[in-house]
């Protein structure tokens, strides 16, 4: 294995001199005190590795390492043990210390850990790489109920999903736990392990929630690159989505201003074979079969082919951007002086404005992102993108991206985005970062292809490795969609679910005061309060029971905070076991890295050993009706008494059934803060009904999402957004204030 500054023998933070200046005395004397300093061990070795050093090392030249002393203690991967500081620095400080003072493992060597050869990756800078799509673990995409049992993924790899309880607005640490668990399995327990996580949206990053690289000593590095542009996948989604929006708007204008013969002449130039998308439309409509040249079409066929006749009231496609901007939720387009057409109601040739009311979504809410997350290969991506429905004709025919001639171009824009991005954690374990669909209106999971690649890599030759993948928001949303939608699409069988809980959130569910971002926590959350906790654990128990319904083993991870007491932790552990969890352990990965999650890793290993693949099951059959599937989720997962529908939702159910979408799985759009659709209803609500306001289709991604409650598809910014703290050091180029 190639190293940087003999970096595999020098895995220590260069902070000795900084601490010595604060405490007085020499570096040697400070190092000798070890655990006496701030409750943590001082690093015994320092090294400086800059970006230029890394690049030189990759080229095979020698760099200089400054070492105060040496250490022979190594972790299970053969790298010197990560040294954690106490108190824990900010996330960005840790990331920058790892990158600049300790150094990153060359991305080719990260790939080598999981058996990827140099020709299977495309380096993207020095810290990340795109992974080419080779033969995956499973190519079964028949989307039927037998997918899980007929999957060829029955090797020795273990598939683990990390989810959580209904969170507070501060989040309960699922991403941090995902990374901490992967570090424990890989760096501490010596298991071949890959973490698979989503790329975060820049909206929340600069808004209120922050990024999604994990945190503390359980994070992906460099965290600035992870949380910002990464390899441009979200920008590709934005470009593809907005190209389709432009194509739609333009087609509305041209059909309003041109005759059928004029449209046909422009869309099908004489003497040129029809474009592939137009041939697909002929096949869809069942017209002009076998005809490829414009001259072969009758006038009737010409009109059928080029006149989409879109009903503007049915259009669902909106523009997107990766920024929280509430003022774009509703906009009017077509106000320019050139966007006019002749008034069909007037005989004097008067021109009127061709305008329409529409809006913006945040990029990660786009169906293009949902397609990216569920596509299994390039051909599947092309098919799904072309099948996305933007609206309906006046005769109720679905209008797709291919009908607009756009499916191929969308795929070209997205072809590089289909490749997952390889990065590393602070302990040099591999991470695949890919896709970032919204969790409340889409699947909320990282991509199928990332999980497939990872499972194939860690399961080679009976390797028995682990893939740890994260599901967004609480288990009632992310986990349920992971099982019913993602696992159906991939054909992959999970063995275990890790449910992340915090004492803080469970106290809130037990009746504690509201928890709000930017406001100090109430006293109840900073002192032991067993009474609140005894009530609140019911929320955790419900999620454990829900996970067990799918036939997987459940491990509860109590994500430890400094204010948690032993009595509180024990109470949560016992409640978890009473609800049917395989195990429940306290995890302190934020402060201690993989070492702090060792017990969690051991519990997950044992849970997977005790899992039976044949036990995995879905709660509903795709052949059931749309209302039957919605009712099963509402009753079994949320605990609702029943479901009610608006007149609009009822008409949409009929519309989707008639269009052939009735066999799609269901992707419920609801609040993450409650098992019900009322965000204020904490713990385990009872005596409530789910009200479905409307149902939207994602025909390309192949799911329907009932909208329950007031769900925003583009958030707003708070009074003091996170971007207030973000700046740059113009001398060093370092990012400042990003968490």
C-alpha positions as CSV (number, residue, x, y, z in Angstrom):
1,X,0.0,0.0,0.0
2,X,1.3,3.4,-0.9
3,X,1.6,5.9,1.9
4,X,2.0,9.6,2.4
5,X,4.9,10.6,4.6
6,X,4.9,7.0,5.9
7,X,1.4,8.0,6.9
8,X,0.1,4.5,7.7
9,X,2.7,4.6,10.6
10,X,1.9,8.1,11.6
11,X,-1.9,8.5,12.4
12,X,-1.8,11.3,15.0
13,X,-3.1,14.8,15.1
14,X,-0.6,17.6,15.1
15,X,-1.9,19.4,18.1
16,X,0.9,18.9,20.7
17,X,2.4,22.3,20.3
18,X,-1.0,24.0,20.5
19,X,-1.8,22.3,23.7
20,X,1.6,23.0,25.2
21,X,1.3,26.7,24.5
22,X,-2.0,26.6,26.4
23,X,-0.7,24.5,29.3
24,X,2.9,25.5,29.6
25,X,5.9,23.2,29.4
26,X,7.6,21.3,26.6
27,X,6.1,19.1,24.1
28,X,7.8,16.0,25.6
29,X,6.5,16.9,29.0
30,X,3.0,17.5,27.7
31,X,3.0,14.2,25.8
32,X,4.2,12.4,29.0
33,X,1.1,13.6,30.9
34,X,-1.2,11.8,28.3
35,X,-4.6,11.2,29.8
36,X,-4.3,13.9,32.4
37,X,-5.0,16.6,29.8
38,X,-8.7,17.5,29.4
39,X,-9.7,13.9,30.0
40,X,-8.2,12.7,26.8
41,X,-4.9,11.4,25.5
42,X,-2.5,13.7,23.8
43,X,-1.2,12.6,20.4
44,X,2.4,11.2,20.7
45,X,3.2,11.9,17.1
46,X,2.8,14.9,14.8
47,X,2.9,15.1,11.1
48,X,2.2,17.8,8.5
49,X,0.8,16.7,5.2
50,X,-0.5,19.4,2.9
51,X,-2.4,19.1,-0.4
52,X,0.9,19.5,-2.3
53,X,2.5,16.8,-0.2
54,X,-0.3,14.5,-0.9
55,X,0.0,15.1,-4.6
56,X,3.8,14.6,-4.5
57,X,3.4,11.4,-2.6
58,X,0.9,10.2,-5.3
59,X,3.7,10.9,-7.8
60,X,6.1,8.8,-5.9
61,X,8.4,11.6,-4.5
62,X,9.6,12.0,-1.0
63,X,8.1,14.3,1.6
64,X,9.3,15.4,5.0
65,X,7.6,14.3,8.2
66,X,8.2,16.0,11.5
67,X,7.9,13.4,14.4
68,X,8.2,14.1,18.1
69,X,8.0,10.5,19.0
70,X,6.7,7.2,17.6
71,X,3.7,5.0,18.4
72,X,3.3,1.3,17.6
73,X,-0.4,1.0,18.5
74,X,-2.4,0.3,15.4
75,X,-6.0,-0.4,14.6
76,X,-7.5,-3.4,12.8
77,X,-6.8,-1.9,9.4
78,X,-3.1,-1.5,10.3
79,X,-3.2,2.2,10.7
80,X,-2.1,4.0,14.0
81,X,-5.0,4.5,16.3
82,X,-7.0,7.8,15.9
83,X,-6.3,10.2,18.8
84,X,-9.4,12.1,19.9
85,X,-9.3,15.4,21.8
86,X,-11.4,16.4,24.7
87,X,-13.3,18.6,24.7
88,X,-14.2,17.7,21.1
89,X,-13.4,20.4,18.6
90,X,-15.9,21.6,16.0
91,X,-16.6,19.3,13.0
92,X,-14.7,21.5,10.6
93,X,-11.7,21.8,12.9
94,X,-11.5,18.0,13.2
95,X,-11.8,17.6,9.4
96,X,-9.2,20.2,8.7
97,X,-6.8,18.8,11.2
98,X,-7.2,15.3,9.7
99,X,-6.7,16.6,6.2
100,X,-3.8,19.1,6.8
101,X,-2.0,17.7,9.7
102,X,-2.6,13.9,9.6
103,X,-3.2,13.5,5.9
104,X,-5.7,11.5,3.8
105,X,-5.2,8.1,2.5
106,X,-4.8,8.3,-1.3
107,X,-8.2,7.6,-2.8
108,X,-6.7,4.7,-4.8
109,X,-5.8,3.0,-1.5
110,X,-9.2,3.6,-0.1
111,X,-10.6,1.9,-3.2
112,X,-8.1,-1.0,-2.7
113,X,-9.5,-1.7,0.7
114,X,-12.7,-2.9,-0.9
115,X,-11.1,-4.6,-3.9
116,X,-11.6,-1.8,-6.4
117,X,-8.7,-1.5,-8.9
118,X,-7.4,1.8,-10.3
119,X,-9.2,1.2,-13.6
120,X,-12.5,1.0,-11.7
121,X,-12.4,4.5,-10.3
122,X,-12.1,8.0,-11.7
123,X,-10.1,10.2,-9.3
124,X,-11.8,13.5,-8.7
125,X,-9.2,15.7,-7.1
126,X,-7.1,14.1,-4.4
127,X,-9.7,13.2,-1.8
128,X,-12.5,11.5,-3.8
129,X,-13.2,9.4,-6.8
130,X,-16.2,8.3,-9.0
131,X,-16.7,4.6,-9.0
132,X,-17.5,3.1,-12.4
133,X,-20.5,0.9,-12.7
134,X,-19.3,-2.7,-13.3
135,X,-21.2,-5.9,-12.7
136,X,-23.3,-5.3,-9.6
137,X,-24.6,-7.6,-7.0
138,X,-28.0,-7.8,-8.6
139,X,-29.6,-6.7,-11.8
140,X,-33.1,-7.9,-11.0
141,X,-35.4,-5.0,-11.5
142,X,-38.7,-6.6,-12.2
143,X,-40.2,-4.7,-9.3
144,X,-42.3,-7.6,-8.1
145,X,-42.9,-9.0,-4.7
146,X,-40.5,-11.8,-5.2
147,X,-37.6,-9.4,-5.8
148,X,-36.2,-9.8,-2.3
149,X,-36.3,-13.6,-2.4
150,X,-35.1,-14.1,-5.9
151,X,-32.2,-11.7,-5.6
152,X,-28.8,-13.1,-6.6
153,X,-27.4,-11.2,-3.6
154,X,-27.3,-14.1,-1.3
155,X,-23.6,-14.0,-0.6
156,X,-22.0,-13.5,2.8
157,X,-22.3,-9.7,2.9
158,X,-24.3,-8.2,5.6
159,X,-26.7,-5.4,4.8
160,X,-27.6,-3.0,7.7
161,X,-29.9,0.1,7.6
162,X,-29.5,2.9,10.1
163,X,-32.7,4.7,11.0
164,X,-34.1,6.5,14.0
165,X,-37.0,7.6,16.2
166,X,-39.1,10.6,15.5
167,X,-36.5,13.4,15.9
168,X,-36.3,16.8,17.4
169,X,-35.6,19.7,15.0
170,X,-31.9,19.3,16.1
171,X,-31.6,15.8,14.7
172,X,-30.6,12.7,16.7
173,X,-27.4,11.7,14.9
174,X,-28.3,9.1,12.3
175,X,-25.5,10.2,9.9
176,X,-23.0,10.3,12.8
177,X,-24.1,6.9,14.0
178,X,-23.8,5.5,10.4
179,X,-20.3,6.7,10.1
180,X,-19.3,5.8,13.7
181,X,-20.7,2.2,13.2
182,X,-18.8,1.8,9.9
183,X,-15.6,3.0,11.7
184,X,-16.1,0.6,14.5
185,X,-16.8,-2.4,12.2
186,X,-13.8,-1.5,9.9
187,X,-11.1,0.1,12.0
188,X,-11.8,-1.5,15.3
189,X,-13.3,-4.9,14.6
190,X,-11.5,-5.5,11.3
191,X,-14.6,-6.2,9.2
192,X,-14.5,-5.2,5.6
193,X,-17.0,-2.4,5.7
194,X,-18.5,0.4,3.5
195,X,-20.8,3.1,4.7
196,X,-23.3,4.4,2.1
197,X,-24.8,7.8,2.7
198,X,-26.6,10.6,0.8
199,X,-25.1,13.8,-0.5
200,X,-26.6,16.7,1.5
201,X,-28.5,19.6,0.0
202,X,-26.9,23.0,0.2
203,X,-30.3,24.4,1.3
204,X,-30.2,22.9,4.8
205,X,-26.3,23.3,4.9
206,X,-26.7,27.1,4.7
207,X,-30.0,27.1,6.4
208,X,-30.6,25.6,9.8
209,X,-29.9,21.9,9.9
210,X,-26.3,21.8,8.7
211,X,-24.6,19.2,6.7
212,X,-24.7,15.4,6.7
213,X,-21.1,14.3,6.9
214,X,-21.6,13.0,10.4
215,X,-19.9,14.8,13.2
216,X,-17.1,14.9,15.8
217,X,-14.8,11.9,15.4
218,X,-17.4,10.1,13.3
219,X,-17.4,12.0,10.0
220,X,-16.5,11.9,6.3
221,X,-13.5,14.1,5.4
222,X,-12.9,16.6,3.9
223,X,-16.3,17.7,5.3
224,X,-16.2,21.0,3.3
225,X,-16.1,19.1,0.0
226,X,-18.6,16.6,1.2
227,X,-21.2,19.2,2.3
228,X,-20.8,21.6,-0.6
229,X,-20.3,20.8,-4.3
230,X,-18.8,17.3,-3.9
231,X,-18.6,16.0,-7.5
232,X,-21.5,18.0,-8.9
233,X,-24.2,15.4,-8.8
234,X,-26.8,17.8,-7.3
235,X,-25.9,20.4,-10.0
236,X,-26.5,17.8,-12.7
237,X,-29.9,17.0,-11.2
238,X,-30.7,20.7,-11.2
239,X,-29.6,21.0,-14.9
240,X,-31.6,18.0,-16.0
241,X,-34.8,19.0,-14.1
242,X,-34.7,22.6,-15.5
243,X,-34.0,21.4,-19.0
244,X,-37.2,19.4,-18.8
245,X,-39.1,22.4,-17.4
246,X,-37.8,24.6,-20.2
247,X,-38.8,22.0,-22.8
248,X,-42.3,21.8,-21.3
249,X,-42.8,25.6,-21.2
250,X,-41.5,25.9,-24.8
251,X,-43.8,23.2,-26.1
252,X,-46.8,24.9,-24.5
253,X,-45.9,28.1,-26.3
254,X,-45.2,26.6,-29.7
255,X,-48.4,24.5,-29.6
256,X,-50.4,27.6,-28.8
257,X,-48.9,29.5,-31.7
258,X,-48.4,27.0,-34.5
259,X,-50.6,24.7,-36.7
260,X,-50.1,20.9,-36.7
261,X,-48.3,20.9,-40.1
262,X,-46.0,23.7,-39.0
263,X,-45.1,21.8,-35.8
264,X,-44.6,18.6,-37.7
265,X,-42.3,20.3,-40.3
266,X,-40.1,21.7,-37.5
267,X,-40.0,18.7,-35.3
268,X,-39.6,16.2,-38.2
269,X,-37.4,17.9,-40.8
270,X,-38.1,16.5,-44.3
271,X,-35.6,13.8,-45.4
272,X,-34.3,13.1,-41.9
273,X,-35.3,9.9,-40.0
274,X,-37.4,10.6,-36.9
275,X,-35.6,11.2,-33.6
276,X,-35.6,8.2,-31.2
277,X,-37.9,10.0,-28.8
278,X,-40.5,10.6,-31.6
279,X,-40.4,6.9,-32.5
280,X,-41.0,6.0,-28.9
281,X,-44.1,8.3,-28.9
282,X,-45.3,6.5,-32.1
283,X,-45.0,3.2,-30.2
284,X,-46.7,4.6,-27.2
285,X,-49.7,5.9,-29.2
286,X,-49.8,2.8,-31.5
287,X,-49.5,4.9,-34.7
288,X,-47.3,4.8,-37.8
289,X,-45.9,1.5,-36.8
290,X,-42.7,0.8,-38.8
291,X,-42.5,4.3,-40.3
292,X,-39.3,6.2,-39.7
293,X,-39.3,9.0,-42.4
294,X,-41.6,12.1,-42.2
295,X,-42.8,11.6,-45.7
296,X,-44.5,8.3,-44.7
297,X,-46.9,9.9,-42.2
298,X,-50.5,10.7,-42.9
299,X,-51.9,14.1,-41.8
300,X,-53.8,12.4,-39.0
301,X,-50.6,10.7,-37.8
302,X,-48.7,13.9,-38.0
303,X,-51.2,15.7,-35.8
304,X,-51.3,12.8,-33.3
305,X,-47.5,12.7,-33.1
306,X,-46.7,16.4,-32.6
307,X,-49.8,17.8,-30.8
308,X,-49.3,16.9,-27.2
309,X,-52.3,19.0,-26.2
310,X,-51.2,19.4,-22.6
311,X,-53.8,20.5,-20.1
312,X,-51.9,23.2,-18.1
313,X,-54.1,22.5,-15.0
314,X,-52.5,19.0,-14.8
315,X,-48.9,20.1,-14.9
316,X,-46.9,18.9,-11.9
317,X,-43.3,19.6,-13.1
318,X,-41.6,22.6,-11.5
319,X,-38.2,24.2,-11.7
320,X,-35.6,23.5,-8.9
321,X,-32.6,25.0,-7.2
322,X,-30.4,23.8,-4.4
323,X,-31.2,26.8,-2.1
324,X,-33.8,27.4,0.6
325,X,-35.9,30.3,-0.9
326,X,-39.5,30.6,0.2
327,X,-40.2,33.4,-2.3
328,X,-40.0,31.0,-5.2
329,X,-42.7,28.6,-4.0
330,X,-45.1,30.3,-6.4
331,X,-44.0,32.3,-9.4
332,X,-45.4,33.5,-12.7
333,X,-43.5,32.7,-15.9
334,X,-43.9,34.0,-19.5
335,X,-44.0,37.7,-18.7
336,X,-41.4,38.7,-21.2
337,X,-42.4,40.8,-24.3
338,X,-41.6,37.9,-26.6
339,X,-43.7,35.4,-24.8
340,X,-47.0,36.2,-26.6
341,X,-49.4,34.3,-28.8
342,X,-52.4,35.2,-31.0
343,X,-55.6,35.2,-29.1
344,X,-57.7,32.3,-30.4
345,X,-60.8,34.0,-29.2
346,X,-60.2,37.1,-31.2
347,X,-60.4,37.6,-35.0
348,X,-58.2,40.7,-35.2
349,X,-54.9,39.0,-34.6
350,X,-54.4,40.5,-31.2
351,X,-51.6,38.9,-29.2
352,X,-51.8,38.0,-25.6
353,X,-49.3,37.1,-22.9
354,X,-48.5,33.4,-22.7
355,X,-48.1,33.2,-19.0
356,X,-48.6,30.5,-16.3
357,X,-48.3,30.2,-12.6
358,X,-45.8,27.6,-11.4
359,X,-43.2,27.3,-8.7
360,X,-39.8,26.0,-7.6
361,X,-38.8,23.0,-5.5
362,X,-35.5,22.4,-3.8
363,X,-33.3,20.2,-6.1
364,X,-33.3,17.1,-3.8
365,X,-37.1,17.1,-4.1
366,X,-36.9,16.6,-7.8
367,X,-38.1,13.4,-9.4
368,X,-34.8,13.3,-11.2
369,X,-33.1,12.9,-7.8
370,X,-35.5,10.1,-6.9
371,X,-34.7,8.4,-10.3
372,X,-31.0,8.7,-9.6
373,X,-31.4,7.0,-6.2
374,X,-33.4,4.1,-7.6
375,X,-31.8,3.4,-11.0
376,X,-29.8,0.2,-11.2
377,X,-27.7,1.0,-14.3
378,X,-27.4,3.4,-17.3
379,X,-30.2,1.7,-19.3
380,X,-32.5,1.8,-16.3
381,X,-31.7,5.4,-15.7
382,X,-32.5,6.2,-19.4
383,X,-35.8,4.4,-19.2
384,X,-36.8,6.0,-15.9
385,X,-35.9,9.5,-16.9
386,X,-37.8,9.2,-20.2
387,X,-40.9,7.9,-18.3
388,X,-41.2,10.8,-16.0
389,X,-44.7,12.4,-16.3
390,X,-44.9,16.2,-16.4
391,X,-48.7,16.4,-16.8
392,X,-51.6,15.1,-18.8
393,X,-53.3,15.9,-22.2
394,X,-56.9,17.0,-22.4
395,X,-57.7,13.4,-23.3
396,X,-56.0,12.2,-20.1
397,X,-52.9,10.7,-21.7
398,X,-49.7,11.0,-19.5
399,X,-47.2,13.4,-21.0
400,X,-43.6,12.2,-20.4
401,X,-40.1,13.5,-20.8
402,X,-39.8,11.3,-23.9
403,X,-42.9,12.8,-25.4
404,X,-41.2,16.2,-25.1
405,X,-38.1,14.7,-26.8
406,X,-36.0,15.2,-23.7
407,X,-35.3,11.8,-22.2
408,X,-32.0,11.2,-24.0
409,X,-30.7,14.7,-23.2
410,X,-31.6,14.2,-19.5
411,X,-29.6,11.0,-19.4
412,X,-26.6,12.6,-21.0
413,X,-26.7,15.3,-18.3
414,X,-27.0,12.6,-15.6
415,X,-24.6,9.9,-16.9
416,X,-21.7,10.9,-14.7
417,X,-24.0,11.6,-11.7
418,X,-25.0,7.9,-11.8
419,X,-21.5,7.0,-10.6
420,X,-21.2,7.0,-6.8
421,X,-18.5,9.0,-5.1
422,X,-15.8,7.3,-3.0
423,X,-14.5,9.1,0.1
424,X,-13.1,8.2,3.5
425,X,-13.9,8.7,7.2
426,X,-11.5,10.1,9.8
427,X,-10.3,6.5,10.4
428,X,-9.8,5.8,6.7
429,X,-12.7,3.5,6.3
430,X,-14.4,3.8,2.8
431,X,-17.6,5.7,2.2
432,X,-19.8,5.8,-0.9
433,X,-21.7,9.0,-1.2
434,X,-24.6,9.0,-3.7
435,X,-27.9,10.7,-4.3
436,X,-29.9,12.8,-1.8
437,X,-33.7,12.5,-2.3
438,X,-35.9,14.3,0.2
439,X,-37.0,11.9,2.9
440,X,-40.5,13.3,3.5
441,X,-41.6,13.3,-0.2
442,X,-39.2,10.8,-1.8
443,X,-37.3,7.7,-0.6
444,X,-34.8,9.5,1.7
445,X,-32.2,6.9,1.0
446,X,-28.8,6.8,-0.8
447,X,-28.7,5.1,-4.1
448,X,-29.3,1.5,-5.1
449,X,-26.1,1.3,-7.2
450,X,-23.9,2.5,-4.3
451,X,-25.4,-0.3,-2.0
452,X,-25.0,-2.9,-4.8
453,X,-21.4,-2.0,-5.5
454,X,-20.6,-2.0,-1.8
455,X,-22.3,-5.3,-1.1
456,X,-20.5,-6.9,-4.0
457,X,-17.2,-5.6,-2.7
458,X,-17.5,-6.7,0.9
459,X,-19.1,-10.0,0.0
460,X,-16.4,-11.2,-2.4
461,X,-15.0,-14.7,-1.8
462,X,-17.1,-15.2,1.3
463,X,-15.8,-12.0,2.8
464,X,-18.7,-11.6,5.2
465,X,-18.3,-7.8,5.3
466,X,-20.8,-5.1,6.1
467,X,-22.6,-2.4,4.2
468,X,-24.1,0.2,6.5
469,X,-26.6,2.4,4.7
470,X,-28.6,5.3,6.1
471,X,-32.4,5.9,5.8
472,X,-33.6,9.5,6.3
473,X,-35.7,10.9,9.2
474,X,-37.5,8.5,11.5
475,X,-38.1,4.8,10.9
476,X,-41.8,5.6,10.1
477,X,-40.5,7.4,7.0
478,X,-37.0,6.5,5.9
479,X,-36.9,2.8,7.1
480,X,-40.4,2.0,5.8
481,X,-39.5,3.5,2.4
482,X,-36.1,1.7,2.4
483,X,-37.9,-1.7,2.8
484,X,-40.9,-1.1,0.6
485,X,-39.3,0.9,-2.2
486,X,-35.6,0.7,-2.2
487,X,-35.3,-3.0,-1.4
488,X,-38.0,-3.8,-4.0
489,X,-36.1,-1.8,-6.7
490,X,-32.7,-3.4,-5.8
491,X,-33.8,-6.9,-4.8
492,X,-31.4,-6.7,-1.8
493,X,-32.2,-8.3,1.5
494,X,-31.3,-6.5,4.7
495,X,-30.3,-8.4,7.9
496,X,-30.5,-5.7,10.5
497,X,-31.9,-2.2,11.3
498,X,-30.1,0.1,13.8
499,X,-32.5,2.5,15.4
500,X,-30.8,5.6,16.7
501,X,-32.3,7.2,19.8
502,X,-31.3,10.1,22.1
503,X,-32.3,10.6,25.7
504,X,-33.1,14.2,24.7
505,X,-35.6,13.3,22.0
506,X,-37.3,10.6,24.2
507,X,-37.8,13.1,27.0
508,X,-39.4,15.4,24.5
509,X,-41.8,12.6,23.5
510,X,-42.4,12.0,27.2
511,X,-43.9,15.5,27.5
512,X,-40.7,17.7,27.8
513,X,-40.7,21.3,26.7
514,X,-40.3,22.1,22.9
515,X,-36.9,21.7,21.4
516,X,-36.0,24.4,18.9
517,X,-32.9,25.1,16.9
518,X,-31.0,28.1,18.0
519,X,-32.6,28.2,21.5
520,X,-31.1,26.9,24.8
521,X,-32.3,23.5,25.9
522,X,-34.6,23.4,28.9
523,X,-33.5,22.2,32.3
524,X,-35.3,18.9,31.8
525,X,-32.9,17.9,29.0
526,X,-29.8,18.8,31.0
527,X,-30.6,16.9,34.2
528,X,-31.7,13.4,34.9
529,X,-35.5,13.0,34.5
530,X,-36.6,9.4,34.5
531,X,-40.3,10.2,34.7
532,X,-40.3,11.9,31.3
533,X,-38.1,9.2,29.9
534,X,-40.4,6.4,31.1
535,X,-43.2,7.9,29.1
536,X,-41.2,8.9,26.0
537,X,-39.6,5.5,25.4
538,X,-42.9,4.3,24.0
539,X,-42.0,6.2,20.8
540,X,-38.8,4.1,20.5
541,X,-40.6,0.9,21.3
542,X,-43.1,1.5,18.5
543,X,-40.3,1.9,16.0
544,X,-38.6,-1.3,17.2
545,X,-41.9,-3.1,16.8
546,X,-42.4,-1.7,13.3
547,X,-38.9,-2.8,12.2
548,X,-39.5,-6.3,13.5
549,X,-42.6,-6.6,11.3
550,X,-40.3,-6.7,8.3
551,X,-38.4,-9.7,9.7
552,X,-35.1,-8.0,10.4
553,X,-33.1,-8.0,13.6
554,X,-33.1,-4.6,15.5
555,X,-30.3,-3.0,17.4
556,X,-31.0,0.2,19.3
557,X,-28.1,2.7,19.4
558,X,-28.4,5.2,22.3
559,X,-26.4,8.1,20.9
560,X,-24.8,9.5,24.0
561,X,-24.8,13.1,25.0
562,X,-22.7,14.5,27.9
563,X,-25.8,15.1,30.0
564,X,-27.0,11.5,29.8
565,X,-26.9,9.5,33.1
566,X,-26.3,5.8,33.5
567,X,-29.8,5.3,34.9
568,X,-31.3,7.0,31.9
569,X,-29.3,4.9,29.5
570,X,-30.2,1.7,31.3
571,X,-33.9,2.6,31.2
572,X,-33.8,3.0,27.4
573,X,-31.8,-0.2,27.0
574,X,-34.3,-2.2,29.0
575,X,-37.3,-0.7,27.2
576,X,-35.7,-1.5,23.8
577,X,-35.3,-5.2,24.8
578,X,-38.8,-5.3,26.1
579,X,-40.1,-4.2,22.7
580,X,-38.2,-7.0,20.9
581,X,-34.8,-5.4,20.0
582,X,-32.0,-7.9,19.6
583,X,-29.8,-5.6,21.7
584,X,-29.5,-2.0,22.8
585,X,-26.2,-0.3,23.5
586,X,-24.8,3.1,24.3
587,X,-22.6,4.5,21.6
588,X,-20.1,7.4,22.1
589,X,-18.7,7.6,18.6
590,X,-19.0,11.4,18.3
591,X,-16.4,11.8,21.0
592,X,-14.4,8.7,20.5
593,X,-14.7,7.6,16.9
594,X,-14.9,3.9,16.1
595,X,-13.7,3.0,19.6
596,X,-16.8,4.6,21.1
597,X,-19.0,2.5,18.8
598,X,-17.2,-0.8,19.4
599,X,-20.1,-2.3,21.5
600,X,-22.6,-1.2,18.8
601,X,-20.5,-2.8,16.1
602,X,-20.3,-6.1,18.1
603,X,-24.0,-6.0,18.7
604,X,-24.7,-5.5,14.9
605,X,-22.3,-8.4,14.1
606,X,-24.2,-10.7,16.4
607,X,-27.6,-9.5,15.1
608,X,-26.6,-10.3,11.5
609,X,-25.3,-13.7,12.5
610,X,-28.7,-14.4,14.0
611,X,-30.7,-13.0,11.1
612,X,-32.5,-15.3,8.6
613,X,-32.8,-14.0,5.1
614,X,-36.0,-15.9,4.6
615,X,-37.6,-13.9,7.4
616,X,-37.6,-10.7,5.4
617,X,-41.0,-9.6,4.2
618,X,-43.0,-6.7,2.9
619,X,-46.2,-5.5,4.6
620,X,-48.1,-5.0,1.4
621,X,-48.3,-6.6,-2.0
622,X,-47.9,-4.4,-5.1
623,X,-51.0,-6.0,-6.6
624,X,-53.2,-4.5,-3.9
625,X,-55.1,-1.3,-4.7
626,X,-53.6,2.1,-4.0
627,X,-56.0,2.7,-1.1
628,X,-55.2,-0.7,0.4
629,X,-51.5,0.0,0.3
630,X,-51.9,3.4,1.9
631,X,-54.1,1.9,4.7
632,X,-51.6,-0.8,5.5
633,X,-48.8,1.7,6.0
634,X,-51.1,4.1,8.0
635,X,-52.4,1.4,10.3
636,X,-49.3,-0.8,10.7
637,X,-46.6,1.8,10.8
638,X,-48.3,4.9,12.1
639,X,-50.9,3.3,14.3
640,X,-53.8,5.2,12.6
641,X,-57.4,4.2,12.9
642,X,-58.0,4.7,9.2
643,X,-57.5,6.9,6.1
644,X,-59.7,9.7,4.6
645,X,-59.3,11.2,1.2
646,X,-60.1,14.5,-0.4
647,X,-62.1,14.5,-3.6
648,X,-59.0,15.5,-5.5
649,X,-57.1,12.5,-4.0
650,X,-59.9,10.1,-5.0
651,X,-59.9,11.4,-8.5
652,X,-56.2,11.0,-8.7
653,X,-56.4,7.4,-7.5
654,X,-58.7,6.7,-10.4
655,X,-56.4,8.6,-12.8
656,X,-53.3,6.7,-11.8
657,X,-55.0,3.4,-11.9
658,X,-56.3,4.1,-15.4
659,X,-52.8,5.2,-16.4
660,X,-51.2,1.9,-15.3
661,X,-49.6,3.3,-12.1
662,X,-51.7,1.4,-9.7
663,X,-49.0,-1.3,-9.0
664,X,-46.4,1.2,-7.9
665,X,-45.3,1.2,-4.3
666,X,-46.4,4.0,-2.0
667,X,-44.1,6.8,-0.7
668,X,-46.0,8.7,2.0
669,X,-45.3,12.4,2.3
670,X,-45.7,13.4,6.0
671,X,-44.0,15.2,8.8
672,X,-40.9,13.5,10.3
673,X,-41.7,14.8,13.8
674,X,-44.6,12.5,14.6
675,X,-45.9,9.1,13.8
676,X,-49.1,10.9,12.8
677,X,-49.4,13.7,10.3
678,X,-49.6,16.3,13.1
679,X,-46.1,17.4,13.9
680,X,-47.2,18.4,17.4
681,X,-48.5,14.9,18.3
682,X,-45.6,13.4,20.1
683,X,-44.8,10.0,21.4
684,X,-47.3,7.4,20.1
685,X,-50.5,9.2,19.1
686,X,-53.8,7.2,19.2
687,X,-57.3,7.8,17.9
688,X,-56.3,9.6,14.8
689,X,-57.0,9.4,11.1
690,X,-54.6,10.0,8.2
691,X,-56.0,12.6,5.8
692,X,-54.6,12.4,2.2
693,X,-54.9,15.8,0.6
694,X,-53.6,14.8,-2.8
695,X,-51.6,12.0,-4.4
696,X,-48.7,12.8,-6.8
697,X,-47.0,10.4,-9.2
698,X,-43.4,9.8,-9.8
699,X,-43.9,7.6,-12.9
700,X,-40.2,7.5,-13.7
701,X,-39.0,6.6,-10.3
702,X,-42.1,4.3,-10.1
703,X,-43.8,5.3,-6.9
704,X,-46.8,7.3,-5.8
705,X,-46.7,9.8,-3.0
706,X,-49.8,10.7,-1.0
707,X,-49.4,14.1,0.5
708,X,-50.6,14.2,4.1
709,X,-50.6,17.5,5.8
710,X,-48.7,20.7,4.8
711,X,-45.5,19.5,3.2
712,X,-43.2,22.1,1.7
713,X,-41.1,21.1,-1.2
714,X,-38.8,24.1,-0.9
715,X,-37.9,25.3,2.7
716,X,-37.4,28.9,3.8
717,X,-34.5,30.4,5.6
718,X,-34.7,31.3,9.3
719,X,-34.0,34.8,10.6
720,X,-30.3,33.9,11.2
721,X,-29.3,31.3,8.7
722,X,-26.2,29.2,9.0
723,X,-24.5,31.1,6.3
724,X,-23.9,34.0,8.7
725,X,-21.0,32.0,10.3
726,X,-19.4,30.8,7.0
727,X,-16.4,32.6,5.6
728,X,-13.0,31.9,4.2
729,X,-9.5,32.6,5.4
730,X,-8.1,34.4,2.4
731,X,-4.5,33.6,3.4
732,X,-4.9,29.9,3.6
733,X,-8.1,29.3,1.6
734,X,-9.6,27.4,4.6
735,X,-13.3,27.4,5.0
736,X,-14.4,28.9,8.4
737,X,-17.6,28.4,10.4
738,X,-19.1,25.4,8.5
739,X,-20.4,23.7,11.6
